[in-house]
Amino acid sequence: MESYVVYLRGINVGGKNKIKMADLRTCLHENGCQNVQTYIQSGNIVLQSDLSAQELARQIEMLLANQFELDSTLIKVLALDFETYRVIIEEAPHGYGEESQANDYRYDVLFLLDVTSDQVMKEVMVRPGIDMAWQGSHAIYYRRPGPDNPDYTKSYLSRLVKKDIYQSITARNWKTTTKMWDALKELQGR
């Protein structure tokens, strides 16, 4: 049985496509997933399954469409196995996500849904002196000013939302990304 991190794109965002995590855990468990755990309300899951990553993502997309009242055109599912997630963590730039006393930054990981990191990097805009972006094999790492930084409103990350490729990305902050890694390692060790 393989251990996975599963990210749901398009649920519990802006009051739309609401799903209670307890209902989601029950649904997944009843449909063959084991050791299902969720983290916060935005579709972050670790679980175990006998399916491949692609099969699992397809199954969960179908379950969401059939079991919950959602706008399924907004929903996408990304399943990442242990080795792929390990690479994502290891490819993060040195010092990525470390808090600085002098500056306030946000660290976002852009996870890729059926696109390559080359395709996404061509679309990612970085404002010189404000933002930074690094390309990994399975994700893009983005640093932008946080709310206490004087350059907070100057980031170009929000421009990505207006591009077609945005539909092929699900973003998580670095804290969530590493929390999911810890949960995945614990699950893998069972």
N, C-alpha and C positions, 0 to 999 in steps of 0.2 A: 504494500500500500504506500502510495507516494504522499508526501506532505506538501501543501500548497499555501501560498498567499493568494487570495482572490480579492481583486478590487472591482467594485461596481461603479460604473460611471453613470451619472444621471439620476441617482436616488437621493432623497432627503436633502435636496438643494433648493434653496429659496422657497420652501414650503410646498414644493411639487414632488410628485412620485414618492409619497411617504410610505415607508415600511418600518414596522417595529422590528428591532433586531431579534427579539425573542421569537417572533413569528418567522423571521427569516431562518434562524437557527433550526427551528422545528421543521420547517419545509425542507431544508437541506438534509437534515438527519433522516427524515422520512423517505428521502429519495436517494439513499445510499451513501451519503457522506458521513464520515465519522469524526469524532473529536472536534466538532464545529465550535469555534470561538469567534466572537465579533469584538471589535474595538471601536469605540465611539459610534456615532449614528450615521456616518457617511459611507458605509459600504466597505468596511475593511474586515476581512475574514481570514482566519487560518483554519484549515481542515485537512482531512485525509480522504483520499479517494483511490479507487482502482483504475479510474479513467486517465487518459493522457490529458495534458494541459488544454489542448484544443477541444477535446471531447467534453471535458469538464466545463469549460467556458460556454460552449454551445448548450449543454444541458442546463446550466444555471440561467442562461438567457431565456430558454424556453420555459423553465419553471417560473421565472419572474413574470413572464407574459401571461402564463396560464393560471397562476395561483394568486396574483395580486392585481389590483386595479391600478394600472400604470399606463403612462404614455410610453409604450415599448419602443417607439422610434428614438427615444432619448437614451435608452438603456444599452450599455455595452459592458461586457464582462472580460476581465483579464485574469487569467490563472497563471501563476509563476511557480515553477517547481523549486525545490531547495537549491539546486546548483545554479539555476538562473538567478535566483534572488541573491545568492552568495556573491555572484559576479557583480550584480548591481551595487551591493554594499562595498565591495572591494574596489570598484572602479571610481568611487567618489573621490574627488580631488583631495589631496592632503589638507587636513584642517577644515574640511567642509562641514558646516553646521556648528562649528565651535563659536560660542558666544564671546563677544568682545565687550569689554567695559566701555571703551571709547566710542564704538559704533553700534548701531542697531540694524541688523540685517535679517531678512527672511531667506530661508533655504528651501527651495522647492525641487522635487524630483518629478520630472515629466515622464510618466510611464507610457510606452508605445503600444497602440492597439492596431495591429496589422499594417504598420508602416515601419520604415527603417529609421535609424538615428540619423543617417545622412539626409533623408527626406525632411525630417523635422528640423534639423540644424539649418537647412536652407531657408526655413520660414521663421526661425526664432530671431527676433530683433533684440539687440543689446545696445543700450545707450552708453556710449563711451564715458568712463569715469563714474557711472552709476550702477550698471548691471554687469554681471559676468555670467557666462554660460560655458559649460564643458560637455563634450560629447562622450557618452559611453556606448557600449555595444547594444544595450537594451534600454537605455534611459538617457535623458538629458538632465543635467544638474544646473540649476539656475539660482543665482544669488541676487537679491534685490534689497533696496532699503526697506527697513521696517518702520512702523508708525512713529517712533521717537527719533528717527533719522531726519535731518533737514531736507534730504532729497527724496523723501517718502513718495511724493506724488509724481516723481520724474521717471519712474521705471517704465520700460517699454514692454514688460511682460503682458500687460493687459491688451496690447495690440494683437497678441496671438489669438485672442478670443474671436476676433473678426475674420480670421482666416479659415478656409475650408479644412485645413489639416488639424485644427483644434478638435474636430469631431473624432480624431484618431489618437487623442491624448487623454489620460487621466492623471491629474496631479495630486501629490500628497506632500505635506511638508516633511522635512528631514526627521523631526521628532516622531511622527507617525510611521515613517519608513523604517526607522530603527526599532521602534516598539514592535512592529510587525516582524522584523528580523528576530528579535528576542523571542517572540511567541512561536515563530517557525522553528527556531533551534530547539526550544523546549519540546514542541510537538514531535520533532524529528527524533529526539532522544528517548521518546516513550518506548 
